[in-house]
Amino acid sequence: MLPTRSRSEPVALGPDDIRRIVVLRGGGLGDFVFAMPALSAVRARFPGARIEVIGEPWLAGFLEGRPGPVDAVTAIPASIRRGLASGVYEQESELNTFVAEVAREPIDIAVQIHGGGRHSNPFIRRLNARLAVGLRTDDAAELDRWVPYDYYHSEVLRDLEAVGLVGARPVDIEPRVVVTEADRAEARAALAGIEGPFAILHPGATDARRRWPTHSFALVGDRLAEAGAAVVIVGTSGERGLVDDVEASMTRPARGLVGHVSVGGLAGLLEGASVVVANDSGPVHLAAAVGTATVGIYWCGNLINAGPLTRSRHRPQLAWRITCPVCGVDCTSDQCDHRESFVADVPAGAVAAAALGLFRRDRSEVSPAQPEPVAAHR
């Protein structure tokens, strides 16, 4: 039986009873990609409702004009983001102003899929929605309906379980992101001069413990180039050093693209690639969501949370290390301050073999028909 907090009055959840749904989902690119199946499930359950996401500032631009389940984005200010992470807000007046902005019109359902809820559930309750649902750790405030938050759980399935509390059933269990013609035009401009099939390498990750060595990426890049691929290395402006290191370590020519494209343009680049080889970070998850084959390098615990659910086009490569390579602490039960890579031991030969297999298959197969995109709700 689902854990719930009783209400004095039941909330009707028929499609015609719900007009406005607010979903809290901040975080990076991968975090939003993981939430897409849950958002699509909510759209299917409440086709006439307005669905708004409280998310990162970049998200509004990425979703503008893009078919999908989200109608609008309210950007989380930096001070509110820090408060959601710590539970301490720098200015109570700023929190009050933001809550008033989000709750400017009545909210029928507020959904919390931002984490375990220790700091986000009190925020959700302040929105005064008719029904508040979401995730909860043992030490977090209860919502009207909630499911337990356990760290080692697929992010996609976790979010789907949470929206199931309002009767939203899965439409997809794998994230899907529609690529627009504007994305493709931006990608073509970035790829000017590159002819034929290409592969993408992404050596970055916010957490340095998830970064595979740049010399290993270079070896895989050379193998792909020998097989006929043009090699493109992508990264944010903060990842320029990693991109430059991979390019310099390769013996074959490669194109480094740092800060050249928007998130939408990145989607266009990833869609056009034959295969993407990347650390466990936003680009590899976006690549899978636009239908591209991937070889992701994962720490074993992160594969549970973030790994692809199918294997027909994805070949995740795992690192089984659970102890810090510097101090030996077991990271599954304790923490340390070291940020040395936990995935450095993944064999470059195994990654190259997986990438080459997907690259050759992509060149020989006829692309399957793509599903029709969900109609935009704007």
C-alpha positions as CSV (number, residue, x, y, z in Angstrom):
1,M,0.0,0.0,0.0
2,L,1.3,3.4,-0.9
3,P,2.3,5.6,2.1
4,T,0.2,8.7,2.2
5,R,-0.7,11.6,4.5
6,S,-4.4,11.9,5.0
7,R,-6.3,15.0,3.8
8,S,-9.5,16.4,5.1
9,E,-11.0,16.5,1.6
10,P,-10.2,14.0,-1.3
11,V,-8.6,15.5,-4.4
12,A,-10.3,14.6,-7.7
13,L,-7.7,13.3,-10.2
14,G,-9.8,13.0,-13.3
15,P,-8.3,14.5,-16.4
16,D,-10.9,17.3,-16.4
17,D,-10.3,18.1,-12.7
18,I,-6.6,19.1,-13.1
19,R,-5.7,22.4,-14.8
20,R,-2.2,23.2,-13.5
21,I,0.7,20.9,-12.5
22,V,4.1,22.1,-11.2
23,V,7.1,19.8,-11.2
24,L,10.3,20.5,-9.3
25,R,13.3,19.1,-11.2
26,G,16.5,21.0,-11.1
27,G,20.0,19.7,-11.8
28,G,22.0,19.2,-14.9
29,L,21.2,18.0,-18.4
30,G,21.2,14.3,-17.5
31,D,18.8,15.0,-14.6
32,F,16.2,16.5,-16.9
33,V,16.6,13.8,-19.5
34,F,15.9,11.2,-16.8
35,A,12.7,13.0,-15.9
36,M,11.3,12.9,-19.5
37,P,9.4,9.6,-19.2
38,A,7.7,10.8,-16.0
39,L,6.8,14.1,-17.6
40,S,5.4,12.3,-20.7
41,A,3.4,10.0,-18.3
42,V,1.9,13.1,-16.6
43,R,1.0,14.6,-20.0
44,A,-0.8,11.4,-21.1
45,R,-2.7,11.2,-17.8
46,F,-3.7,14.9,-17.9
47,P,-3.7,16.0,-21.5
48,G,-5.5,19.3,-20.9
49,A,-3.4,20.4,-17.9
50,R,-0.7,23.0,-18.1
51,I,2.6,21.4,-17.0
52,E,5.3,23.7,-15.6
53,V,8.8,22.7,-14.6
54,I,10.8,24.5,-11.9
55,G,14.2,24.0,-13.3
56,E,17.6,25.4,-14.3
57,P,17.8,28.7,-16.3
58,W,19.1,26.9,-19.5
59,L,16.0,24.7,-19.7
60,A,13.6,27.3,-21.0
61,G,15.7,28.0,-24.0
62,F,16.2,24.3,-24.7
63,L,12.5,23.6,-24.6
64,E,11.3,26.6,-26.5
65,G,9.6,25.4,-29.6
66,R,10.5,21.8,-28.9
67,P,7.7,19.2,-29.1
68,G,7.2,17.6,-25.7
69,P,5.2,17.4,-22.5
70,V,6.3,20.7,-20.9
71,D,4.4,23.9,-21.4
72,A,6.6,26.3,-19.4
73,V,9.7,26.6,-17.3
74,T,10.3,28.7,-14.2
75,A,14.0,29.2,-13.7
76,I,15.4,28.5,-10.2
77,P,17.4,31.6,-9.0
78,A,20.9,30.8,-7.7
79,S,20.0,31.7,-4.1
80,I,17.0,29.4,-4.2
81,R,19.1,26.6,-5.7
82,R,21.5,26.9,-2.8
83,G,18.6,26.8,-0.4
84,L,17.1,23.7,-1.9
85,A,20.5,22.0,-1.5
86,S,21.2,23.2,2.1
87,G,17.9,24.0,3.6
88,V,19.2,27.5,4.5
89,Y,18.0,30.5,2.5
90,E,20.1,33.6,2.4
91,Q,17.1,35.9,2.3
92,E,13.7,34.8,3.5
93,S,12.2,37.6,1.4
94,E,13.8,36.0,-1.8
95,L,12.2,32.7,-0.9
96,N,8.8,34.3,-0.3
97,T,9.0,36.2,-3.6
98,F,9.9,33.0,-5.5
99,V,7.1,31.0,-3.9
100,A,4.6,33.8,-4.7
101,E,5.8,33.8,-8.3
102,V,5.3,30.0,-8.7
103,A,2.0,30.0,-6.8
104,R,0.6,33.1,-8.7
105,E,-2.2,30.9,-9.9
106,P,-3.7,27.9,-8.1
107,I,-1.7,24.7,-8.4
108,D,-3.7,21.4,-8.6
109,I,-0.7,19.1,-8.3
110,A,2.9,19.8,-7.2
111,V,5.4,17.0,-7.9
112,Q,8.8,16.7,-6.2
113,I,11.3,14.6,-8.2
114,H,14.3,16.8,-7.3
115,G,15.8,14.4,-4.7
116,G,15.0,12.8,-1.4
117,G,13.1,15.8,-0.2
118,R,15.0,16.8,3.0
119,H,15.0,20.4,1.8
120,S,12.8,20.3,-1.3
121,N,9.7,18.9,0.4
122,P,9.2,21.9,2.7
123,F,9.5,24.1,-0.4
124,I,6.9,22.0,-2.2
125,R,4.5,22.3,0.7
126,R,4.8,26.0,0.7
127,L,3.3,26.1,-2.7
128,N,-0.1,25.2,-1.2
129,A,-1.0,22.8,-4.0
130,R,-4.3,20.9,-3.8
131,L,-2.1,17.7,-3.8
132,A,1.6,17.4,-3.2
133,V,3.4,14.2,-4.3
134,G,6.9,13.0,-4.7
135,L,10.0,11.4,-3.2
136,R,10.9,11.2,0.5
137,T,13.8,10.0,2.6
138,D,13.2,8.9,6.2
139,D,14.2,12.3,7.5
140,A,12.2,14.4,5.0
141,A,8.9,16.1,5.5
142,E,5.9,14.0,4.3
143,L,3.9,15.0,1.3
144,D,0.3,14.1,0.7
145,R,1.5,11.0,-1.3
146,W,5.1,9.9,-1.4
147,V,7.3,7.0,-2.3
148,P,10.5,6.2,-0.4
149,Y,13.8,7.5,-1.9
150,D,16.6,5.0,-2.0
151,Y,19.8,6.2,-3.6
152,Y,20.6,3.0,-5.6
153,H,17.6,3.1,-8.0
154,S,17.2,4.0,-11.6
155,E,16.5,7.7,-11.9
156,V,14.0,7.1,-14.7
157,L,12.1,4.4,-12.8
158,R,12.2,6.4,-9.6
159,D,10.5,9.4,-11.3
160,L,8.0,7.2,-12.9
161,E,7.1,5.6,-9.6
162,A,6.6,9.1,-8.1
163,V,4.2,10.3,-10.8
164,G,2.4,7.0,-10.5
165,L,1.0,8.4,-7.3
166,V,-1.4,10.5,-9.4
167,G,-2.3,7.7,-11.8
168,A,0.3,8.6,-14.5
169,R,1.3,5.4,-16.2
170,P,4.4,5.0,-18.4
171,V,4.3,5.9,-22.0
172,D,8.0,5.4,-22.4
173,I,10.5,3.8,-20.1
174,E,13.4,5.3,-22.0
175,P,13.9,9.1,-22.3
176,R,13.1,10.6,-25.7
177,V,14.0,14.1,-26.8
178,V,12.8,15.5,-30.1
179,V,15.5,17.1,-32.2
180,T,14.4,20.2,-34.2
181,E,15.5,21.6,-37.5
182,A,17.0,24.5,-35.7
183,D,19.2,22.0,-33.7
184,R,20.3,20.3,-36.9
185,A,21.1,23.6,-38.6
186,E,23.3,24.6,-35.6
187,A,25.0,21.2,-35.7
188,R,25.7,21.5,-39.5
189,A,27.3,24.9,-39.0
190,A,29.6,23.4,-36.2
191,L,30.5,20.5,-38.4
192,A,31.4,22.5,-41.5
193,G,34.1,20.8,-43.4
194,I,33.5,17.3,-42.0
195,E,32.4,14.8,-44.5
196,G,31.0,11.3,-44.0
197,P,30.2,9.4,-40.8
198,F,31.5,10.8,-37.5
199,A,31.8,9.7,-33.9
200,I,31.7,11.9,-30.8
201,L,33.9,11.7,-27.7
202,H,33.0,13.6,-24.5
203,P,35.8,13.4,-21.9
204,G,34.2,15.7,-19.4
205,A,32.0,15.1,-16.2
206,T,31.2,17.5,-13.4
207,D,32.5,14.9,-10.8
208,A,36.1,14.2,-11.6
209,R,35.7,10.7,-10.1
210,R,33.6,9.9,-13.2
211,R,36.2,10.9,-15.7
212,W,38.0,8.3,-17.8
213,P,41.6,9.3,-18.7
214,T,42.1,11.5,-21.7
215,H,44.8,9.2,-23.2
216,S,42.2,6.4,-23.1
217,F,39.7,8.5,-25.0
218,A,42.5,9.3,-27.5
219,L,43.2,5.6,-28.1
220,V,39.5,5.0,-28.8
221,G,39.4,8.1,-31.1
222,D,42.3,6.7,-33.1
223,R,40.6,3.3,-33.5
224,L,37.4,5.0,-34.7
225,A,39.4,7.2,-37.1
226,E,41.2,4.1,-38.5
227,A,37.7,2.6,-39.2
228,G,36.6,5.6,-41.2
229,A,35.0,7.9,-38.7
230,A,35.6,11.6,-38.4
231,V,36.2,12.2,-34.7
232,V,34.6,15.1,-32.9
233,I,35.5,15.9,-29.3
234,V,32.9,18.0,-27.5
235,G,32.9,19.8,-24.2
236,T,31.8,22.9,-22.3
237,S,34.1,25.9,-21.9
238,G,35.2,24.5,-18.5
239,E,36.2,21.3,-20.2
240,R,38.5,22.8,-22.8
241,G,41.6,21.4,-21.2
242,L,40.2,17.8,-21.4
243,V,39.2,18.3,-25.0
244,D,42.6,19.7,-25.9
245,D,44.3,16.8,-24.1
246,V,42.4,14.2,-26.1
247,E,43.0,16.0,-29.4
248,A,46.7,16.4,-28.7
249,S,47.1,12.7,-27.6
250,M,45.5,11.3,-30.8
251,T,47.7,10.3,-33.7
252,R,44.8,10.9,-36.2
253,P,43.1,14.2,-36.9
254,A,40.1,15.2,-34.8
255,R,37.9,18.3,-34.4
256,G,37.5,19.8,-31.0
257,L,34.3,21.7,-30.3
258,V,34.3,23.6,-27.1
259,G,31.4,26.0,-26.4
260,H,30.4,26.1,-30.1
261,V,26.8,25.0,-29.7
262,S,23.8,25.5,-27.4
263,V,22.2,22.5,-25.7
264,G,19.9,22.2,-28.6
265,G,22.8,22.3,-31.0
266,L,24.4,19.6,-29.0
267,A,21.3,17.5,-29.5
268,G,21.6,18.0,-33.2
269,L,25.3,17.0,-33.1
270,L,24.6,13.8,-31.1
271,E,21.7,12.8,-33.3
272,G,24.0,12.9,-36.4
273,A,26.8,10.8,-34.8
274,S,27.2,7.1,-35.6
275,V,28.3,6.5,-32.0
276,V,29.0,8.5,-28.9
277,V,31.7,7.5,-26.4
278,A,31.5,9.5,-23.1
279,N,31.7,9.5,-19.4
280,D,28.6,9.3,-17.3
281,S,27.5,12.9,-17.9
282,G,24.7,14.9,-19.6
283,P,25.8,14.4,-23.3
284,V,25.8,10.6,-23.1
285,H,22.2,10.6,-21.7
286,L,21.1,13.2,-24.3
287,A,22.7,11.0,-27.0
288,A,20.6,8.0,-26.0
289,A,17.5,10.2,-25.8
290,V,17.9,11.3,-29.4
291,G,18.4,7.8,-30.6
292,T,22.1,7.5,-31.0
293,A,24.2,4.5,-30.0
294,T,26.4,5.1,-27.0
295,V,29.3,3.6,-25.1
296,G,29.2,5.1,-21.6
297,I,31.9,4.7,-19.0
298,Y,30.2,4.1,-15.6
299,W,31.2,3.5,-12.1
300,C,29.2,0.4,-11.1
301,G,27.0,2.2,-8.6
302,N,26.2,4.9,-11.1
303,L,25.1,2.4,-13.7
304,I,22.2,1.6,-11.4
305,N,21.1,5.2,-11.2
306,A,21.9,6.5,-14.7
307,G,22.6,3.6,-17.0
308,P,20.5,2.9,-20.1
309,L,17.8,0.4,-19.6
310,T,18.3,-1.5,-22.9
311,R,21.3,-2.8,-24.8
312,S,20.3,-2.9,-28.5
313,R,22.1,0.4,-29.1
314,H,24.0,0.9,-25.9
315,R,27.2,-0.8,-24.5
316,P,28.0,0.6,-21.0
317,Q,31.5,-0.2,-19.8
318,L,31.8,-0.6,-16.0
319,A,34.4,0.1,-13.4
320,W,34.0,-2.2,-10.4
321,R,36.1,-0.2,-7.9
322,I,34.3,0.8,-4.7
323,T,37.3,2.1,-2.7
324,C,39.0,5.5,-3.1
325,P,42.2,5.0,-5.2
326,V,44.0,7.4,-2.8
327,C,42.9,6.5,0.8
328,G,41.0,3.2,0.3
329,V,37.8,4.4,1.9
330,D,34.7,2.4,0.8
331,C,32.7,5.0,-1.1
332,T,29.5,2.9,-0.8
333,S,29.3,3.5,3.0
334,D,31.7,6.5,3.7
335,Q,33.0,9.6,2.0
336,C,36.4,11.3,1.5
337,D,37.7,14.5,-0.1
338,H,39.7,12.9,-2.9
339,R,38.4,13.2,-6.5
340,E,40.7,10.8,-8.3
341,S,39.0,8.8,-11.0
342,F,37.0,5.7,-10.0
343,V,36.8,4.6,-13.7
344,A,40.4,4.9,-14.8
345,D,40.8,1.1,-14.8
346,V,38.1,0.5,-17.5
347,P,40.2,-1.1,-20.4
348,A,40.6,1.1,-23.4
349,G,40.5,-1.9,-25.6
350,A,37.1,-3.0,-24.4
351,V,35.7,0.5,-24.9
352,A,37.2,0.7,-28.4
353,A,35.8,-2.7,-29.4
354,A,32.3,-1.7,-28.2
355,A,32.5,1.6,-30.1
356,L,33.7,0.0,-33.3
357,G,31.0,-2.6,-33.2
358,L,28.3,0.1,-32.9
359,F,30.0,2.3,-35.5
360,R,30.1,-0.5,-38.1
361,R,26.6,-1.5,-37.3
362,D,25.3,2.0,-37.8
363,R,27.1,2.2,-41.2
364,S,25.5,-1.1,-42.4
365,E,22.0,-1.0,-41.1
366,V,19.0,0.9,-42.4
367,S,17.8,3.4,-39.8
368,P,14.6,2.3,-38.2
369,A,11.5,4.4,-38.5
370,Q,11.4,7.0,-35.7
371,P,8.2,7.3,-33.5
372,E,6.0,10.3,-34.0
373,P,6.9,13.1,-31.5
374,V,4.4,14.0,-28.8
375,A,2.5,17.1,-29.8
376,A,3.6,20.4,-28.3
377,H,1.5,21.9,-25.5
378,R,2.2,25.6,-25.6
